[in-house]
């Protein structure tokens, strides 16, 4: 499937000045690694969905009860998707989870390949703004192995909070089924 993905991107880039690619999937499925590889291969830009998680004052019980509600969809739509659709230069401020604040603005000049990487990138609230969508999968065993290599203070949140929220989102909105391509990360 990787060859298919590369060919699809090459074909789209031969037809358009700006190609948008969303990479969705569970945590530890290789989304960030794939985005970095593609950005390097095609001189692309990556925008991380993690930069749009809700800030503390937005984390109400009602909002977190929504499927995919832990993402600031409104800010992502306004600061990223709208200017991308208009092919205008823009900037956005990433949310710095460890500091609980917005960081310095990141400038984006929409040209070539722009990759929107992360869980919730294909939320139905965004409509269908992308030229190509990819869903990355990972076995539960490999996902667990990879998560356990991350900072230990986050393990409980991954297993008890974030993974269940992602699974509900993927299932309810049939994200894998609606994606153009599905890439399976294999053990070993």
Short mmCIF file of the C-alpha atoms (twelve columns), coordinates in Angstrom:
data_MODEL
# 
_entry.id   MODEL 
# 
loop_
_atom_site.group_PDB 
_atom_site.id 
_atom_site.type_symbol 
_atom_site.label_atom_id 
_atom_site.label_alt_id 
_atom_site.label_comp_id 
_atom_site.label_asym_id 
_atom_site.label_seq_id 
_atom_site.Cartn_x 
_atom_site.Cartn_y 
_atom_site.Cartn_z 
_atom_site.pdbx_PDB_model_num 
ATOM 1   C CA . UNK A 1   0.000   0.000  0.000   1 
ATOM 2   C CA . UNK A 2   2.945   2.344  0.537   1 
ATOM 3   C CA . UNK A 3   3.720   2.219  -3.186  1 
ATOM 4   C CA . UNK A 4   0.076   3.048  -3.917  1 
ATOM 5   C CA . UNK A 5   0.204   5.993  -1.518  1 
ATOM 6   C CA . UNK A 6   3.393   7.374  -3.045  1 
ATOM 7   C CA . UNK A 7   1.977   7.015  -6.560  1 
ATOM 8   C CA . UNK A 8   -1.270  8.753  -5.562  1 
ATOM 9   C CA . UNK A 9   0.621   11.672 -4.041  1 
ATOM 10  C CA . UNK A 10  2.881   11.991 -7.099  1 
ATOM 11  C CA . UNK A 11  -0.148  11.939 -9.391  1 
ATOM 12  C CA . UNK A 12  -1.993  14.592 -7.379  1 
ATOM 13  C CA . UNK A 13  1.082   16.818 -7.229  1 
ATOM 14  C CA . UNK A 14  1.413   16.615 -11.022 1 
ATOM 15  C CA . UNK A 15  -2.142  17.970 -11.306 1 
ATOM 16  C CA . UNK A 16  -2.329  20.529 -8.501  1 
ATOM 17  C CA . UNK A 17  -0.183  23.192 -6.834  1 
ATOM 18  C CA . UNK A 18  -1.522  22.228 -3.389  1 
ATOM 19  C CA . UNK A 19  -2.333  18.708 -2.225  1 
ATOM 20  C CA . UNK A 20  -3.778  18.067 1.226   1 
ATOM 21  C CA . UNK A 21  -3.350  14.693 2.893   1 
ATOM 22  C CA . UNK A 22  -4.931  13.655 6.206   1 
ATOM 23  C CA . UNK A 23  -3.342  10.810 8.160   1 
ATOM 24  C CA . UNK A 24  -5.625  9.488  10.914  1 
ATOM 25  C CA . UNK A 25  -5.426  6.423  13.123  1 
ATOM 26  C CA . UNK A 26  -4.806  5.266  16.668  1 
ATOM 27  C CA . UNK A 27  -1.954  6.482  18.816  1 
ATOM 28  C CA . UNK A 28  1.320   4.658  18.210  1 
ATOM 29  C CA . UNK A 29  0.255   3.491  14.745  1 
ATOM 30  C CA . UNK A 30  3.043   5.321  12.918  1 
ATOM 31  C CA . UNK A 31  1.158   8.440  11.795  1 
ATOM 32  C CA . UNK A 32  3.865   10.886 12.825  1 
ATOM 33  C CA . UNK A 33  6.627   8.733  11.335  1 
ATOM 34  C CA . UNK A 34  4.710   8.383  8.065   1 
ATOM 35  C CA . UNK A 35  4.009   12.130 7.940   1 
ATOM 36  C CA . UNK A 36  7.689   12.932 8.480   1 
ATOM 37  C CA . UNK A 37  8.723   10.439 5.775   1 
ATOM 38  C CA . UNK A 38  6.241   11.878 3.267   1 
ATOM 39  C CA . UNK A 39  7.159   15.474 4.122   1 
ATOM 40  C CA . UNK A 40  10.804  14.638 3.505   1 
ATOM 41  C CA . UNK A 41  10.085  12.706 0.299   1 
ATOM 42  C CA . UNK A 42  7.888   15.429 -1.192  1 
ATOM 43  C CA . UNK A 43  9.282   18.553 0.498   1 
ATOM 44  C CA . UNK A 44  5.963   18.840 2.311   1 
ATOM 45  C CA . UNK A 45  4.713   20.494 5.456   1 
ATOM 46  C CA . UNK A 46  3.158   18.742 8.464   1 
ATOM 47  C CA . UNK A 47  0.467   20.125 10.749  1 
ATOM 48  C CA . UNK A 48  -0.079  18.025 13.865  1 
ATOM 49  C CA . UNK A 49  -3.558  17.535 15.299  1 
ATOM 50  C CA . UNK A 50  -1.969  17.329 18.769  1 
ATOM 51  C CA . UNK A 51  -1.446  21.093 18.415  1 
ATOM 52  C CA . UNK A 52  -5.228  21.500 18.571  1 
ATOM 53  C CA . UNK A 53  -6.190  19.565 21.677  1 
ATOM 54  C CA . UNK A 54  -8.536  21.406 23.983  1 
ATOM 55  C CA . UNK A 55  -7.052  23.872 26.395  1 
ATOM 56  C CA . UNK A 56  -7.955  23.362 30.070  1 
ATOM 57  C CA . UNK A 57  -10.776 25.935 30.118  1 
ATOM 58  C CA . UNK A 58  -12.421 24.180 27.135  1 
ATOM 59  C CA . UNK A 59  -12.504 20.735 28.757  1 
ATOM 60  C CA . UNK A 60  -16.061 20.752 29.984  1 
ATOM 61  C CA . UNK A 61  -17.967 17.574 30.754  1 
ATOM 62  C CA . UNK A 62  -20.321 18.284 27.841  1 
ATOM 63  C CA . UNK A 63  -17.488 18.821 25.370  1 
ATOM 64  C CA . UNK A 64  -15.562 15.733 26.451  1 
ATOM 65  C CA . UNK A 65  -18.721 13.636 26.135  1 
ATOM 66  C CA . UNK A 66  -18.830 14.417 22.392  1 
ATOM 67  C CA . UNK A 67  -17.209 11.856 20.117  1 
ATOM 68  C CA . UNK A 68  -13.942 13.510 19.107  1 
ATOM 69  C CA . UNK A 69  -14.714 16.319 21.526  1 
ATOM 70  C CA . UNK A 70  -11.209 16.559 22.968  1 
ATOM 71  C CA . UNK A 71  -9.999  18.354 19.841  1 
ATOM 72  C CA . UNK A 72  -10.481 22.087 19.298  1 
ATOM 73  C CA . UNK A 73  -12.273 21.529 15.985  1 
ATOM 74  C CA . UNK A 74  -13.392 25.131 15.763  1 
ATOM 75  C CA . UNK A 75  -9.872  26.534 16.039  1 
ATOM 76  C CA . UNK A 76  -8.502  23.939 13.606  1 
ATOM 77  C CA . UNK A 77  -11.233 24.776 11.078  1 
ATOM 78  C CA . UNK A 78  -10.722 28.526 11.375  1 
ATOM 79  C CA . UNK A 79  -6.932  28.671 11.630  1 
ATOM 80  C CA . UNK A 80  -5.979  25.825 9.278   1 
ATOM 81  C CA . UNK A 81  -8.733  24.428 7.056   1 
ATOM 82  C CA . UNK A 82  -10.227 27.756 6.015   1 
ATOM 83  C CA . UNK A 83  -6.963  29.360 4.835   1 
ATOM 84  C CA . UNK A 84  -5.864  26.062 3.261   1 
ATOM 85  C CA . UNK A 85  -9.077  25.954 1.221   1 
ATOM 86  C CA . UNK A 86  -8.384  29.528 0.091   1 
ATOM 87  C CA . UNK A 87  -4.700  28.706 -0.539  1 
ATOM 88  C CA . UNK A 88  -3.668  31.658 1.616   1 
ATOM 89  C CA . UNK A 89  -0.592  31.879 3.816   1 
ATOM 90  C CA . UNK A 90  -1.463  31.468 7.479   1 
ATOM 91  C CA . UNK A 91  -0.125  30.758 10.922  1 
ATOM 92  C CA . UNK A 92  -1.474  28.922 13.925  1 
ATOM 93  C CA . UNK A 93  -0.403  28.595 17.527  1 
ATOM 94  C CA . UNK A 94  0.235   25.046 18.718  1 
ATOM 95  C CA . UNK A 95  -1.196  24.070 22.067  1 
ATOM 96  C CA . UNK A 96  1.683   23.044 24.322  1 
ATOM 97  C CA . UNK A 97  0.143   20.354 26.521  1 
ATOM 98  C CA . UNK A 98  3.064   20.193 28.949  1 
ATOM 99  C CA . UNK A 99  2.839   23.942 29.564  1 
ATOM 100 C CA . UNK A 100 -0.943  24.379 29.270  1 
ATOM 101 C CA . UNK A 101 -0.666  27.297 26.865  1 
ATOM 102 C CA . UNK A 102 -0.465  28.230 23.201  1 
ATOM 103 C CA . UNK A 103 3.032   28.393 21.748  1 
ATOM 104 C CA . UNK A 104 4.639   30.706 19.250  1 
ATOM 105 C CA . UNK A 105 2.897   30.892 15.867  1 
ATOM 106 C CA . UNK A 106 3.903   28.448 13.151  1 
ATOM 107 C CA . UNK A 107 3.786   29.891 9.622   1 
ATOM 108 C CA . UNK A 108 2.431   27.823 6.761   1 
ATOM 109 C CA . UNK A 109 2.753   28.659 3.079   1 
ATOM 110 C CA . UNK A 110 0.259   26.325 1.390   1 
ATOM 111 C CA . UNK A 111 2.031   24.779 -1.559  1 
ATOM 112 C CA . UNK A 112 2.991   21.293 -2.617  1 
ATOM 113 C CA . UNK A 113 2.047   18.656 -0.064  1 
ATOM 114 C CA . UNK A 114 0.466   19.695 3.229   1 
ATOM 115 C CA . UNK A 115 -0.062  16.818 5.655   1 
ATOM 116 C CA . UNK A 116 -2.625  17.001 8.456   1 
ATOM 117 C CA . UNK A 117 -1.376  14.330 10.842  1 
ATOM 118 C CA . UNK A 118 -3.116  12.876 13.835  1 
ATOM 119 C CA . UNK A 119 -6.147  11.315 15.382  1 
ATOM 120 C CA . UNK A 120 -9.348  13.220 14.632  1 
ATOM 121 C CA . UNK A 121 -7.945  14.764 11.431  1 
ATOM 122 C CA . UNK A 122 -10.828 13.195 9.497   1 
ATOM 123 C CA . UNK A 123 -13.595 14.200 11.909  1 
ATOM 124 C CA . UNK A 124 -16.858 14.543 9.938   1 
ATOM 125 C CA . UNK A 125 -17.303 18.064 11.321  1 
ATOM 126 C CA . UNK A 126 -14.599 19.136 8.849   1 
ATOM 127 C CA . UNK A 127 -16.502 17.872 5.822   1 
ATOM 128 C CA . UNK A 128 -14.246 16.517 3.074   1 
ATOM 129 C CA . UNK A 129 -11.472 19.107 2.764   1 
ATOM 130 C CA . UNK A 130 -8.636  16.743 1.794   1 
ATOM 131 C CA . UNK A 131 -7.381  15.481 -1.531  1 
ATOM 132 C CA . UNK A 132 -6.338  12.171 -0.001  1 
ATOM 133 C CA . UNK A 133 -7.017  10.403 3.305   1 
ATOM 134 C CA . UNK A 134 -5.037  7.630  4.967   1 
ATOM 135 C CA . UNK A 135 -5.852  5.546  8.014   1 
ATOM 136 C CA . UNK A 136 -2.968  3.858  9.854   1 
ATOM 137 C CA . UNK A 137 -3.645  0.754  11.929  1 
ATOM 138 C CA . UNK A 138 -1.607  -1.081 14.523  1 
ATOM 139 C CA . UNK A 139 -2.066  -4.320 16.437  1 
ATOM 140 C CA . UNK A 140 -2.975  -3.911 20.120  1 
ATOM 141 C CA . UNK A 141 0.268   -5.678 21.125  1 
ATOM 142 C CA . UNK A 142 2.498   -3.375 19.065  1 
ATOM 143 C CA . UNK A 143 0.528   -0.321 20.159  1 
ATOM 144 C CA . UNK A 144 0.998   -1.278 23.818  1 
ATOM 145 C CA . UNK A 145 4.713   -1.939 23.278  1 
ATOM 146 C CA . UNK A 146 5.196   1.484  21.694  1 
ATOM 147 C CA . UNK A 147 3.150   3.336  24.309  1 
ATOM 148 C CA . UNK A 148 5.150   1.748  27.123  1 
ATOM 149 C CA . UNK A 149 8.262   3.367  25.598  1 
ATOM 150 C CA . UNK A 150 6.673   6.797  26.056  1 
ATOM 151 C CA . UNK A 151 6.895   8.751  29.335  1 
ATOM 152 C CA . UNK A 152 5.483   6.586  32.124  1 
ATOM 153 C CA . UNK A 153 3.361   9.356  33.632  1 
ATOM 154 C CA . UNK A 154 1.210   9.233  30.455  1 
ATOM 155 C CA . UNK A 155 0.604   5.460  30.308  1 
ATOM 156 C CA . UNK A 156 -2.573  5.505  32.401  1 
ATOM 157 C CA . UNK A 157 -4.078  8.293  30.284  1 
ATOM 158 C CA . UNK A 158 -3.268  6.441  27.069  1 
ATOM 159 C CA . UNK A 159 -4.862  3.178  28.177  1 
ATOM 160 C CA . UNK A 160 -7.792  4.497  30.215  1 
ATOM 161 C CA . UNK A 161 -8.660  7.719  28.432  1 
ATOM 162 C CA . UNK A 162 -7.138  8.431  25.025  1 
ATOM 163 C CA . UNK A 163 -7.301  4.985  23.392  1 
ATOM 164 C CA . UNK A 164 -10.966 4.402  24.370  1 
ATOM 165 C CA . UNK A 165 -11.869 7.891  23.064  1 
ATOM 166 C CA . UNK A 166 -10.097 7.193  19.771  1 
ATOM 167 C CA . UNK A 167 -11.745 3.788  19.394  1 
ATOM 168 C CA . UNK A 168 -15.185 5.344  19.871  1 
ATOM 169 C CA . UNK A 169 -14.384 8.007  17.263  1 
ATOM 170 C CA . UNK A 170 -13.058 5.471  14.726  1 
ATOM 171 C CA . UNK A 171 -16.029 3.184  15.220  1 
ATOM 172 C CA . UNK A 172 -18.834 5.735  15.316  1 
ATOM 173 C CA . UNK A 173 -17.616 7.693  12.301  1 
ATOM 174 C CA . UNK A 174 -16.178 4.687  10.394  1 
ATOM 175 C CA . UNK A 175 -12.940 6.533  9.789   1 
ATOM 176 C CA . UNK A 176 -10.984 3.570  8.372   1 
ATOM 177 C CA . UNK A 177 -13.830 2.645  6.035   1 
ATOM 178 C CA . UNK A 178 -14.136 6.230  4.772   1 
ATOM 179 C CA . UNK A 179 -10.386 6.651  4.177   1 
ATOM 180 C CA . UNK A 180 -8.918  6.384  0.695   1 
ATOM 181 C CA . UNK A 181 -6.137  4.068  1.886   1 
ATOM 182 C CA . UNK A 182 -5.559  1.933  4.977   1 
ATOM 183 C CA . UNK A 183 -1.975  1.172  6.005   1 
ATOM 184 C CA . UNK A 184 -1.399  -1.706 8.417   1 
ATOM 185 C CA . UNK A 185 1.571   -1.417 10.770  1 
ATOM 186 C CA . UNK A 186 2.819   -4.933 11.350  1 
ATOM 187 C CA . UNK A 187 4.556   -6.412 14.370  1 
ATOM 188 C CA . UNK A 188 8.294   -6.649 13.746  1 
# 
